[in-house]
């Protein structure tokens, strides 16, 4: 969680640092489309799957420092086959699982946190996630083979 005045993109390296073990792919929305985001994902040995922001260029601006090749490649591929086809080929739709989970949280617990301070909001979010995990565990079907 971050305060409302913090943009999503710059916190990506810190988010990735919280994940142990290898990563294969990192799917994110356009808010994470930056050279820094692509570099952070590549540094973890993963493939970035981030749709570019509106107006993104295939080649970086002159003077761009060490632009990652993945961003231009994504823009180029979308230009070739279209956004919808790229999302299917890149397996971008796996990201919808996270969106579905957030929809479930907002439906069950409301669209906003009630606490005002960031430390209290973090605690509130942890309680919500713990409750959601318990709800999910109770609703998982148990299959039994009948002979």
PyMOL commands that set and color helices and strands:
alter all, ss='L'
color gray80, all
select helices_A, chain A and resi 9-17+30-32+35-43+69-81+83-89+92-109+118-139
alter helices_A, ss='H'
color red, helices_A
select strands_A, chain A and resi 25-28+47-50
alter strands_A, ss='S'
color yellow, strands_A
deselect
rebuild
show_as cartoon
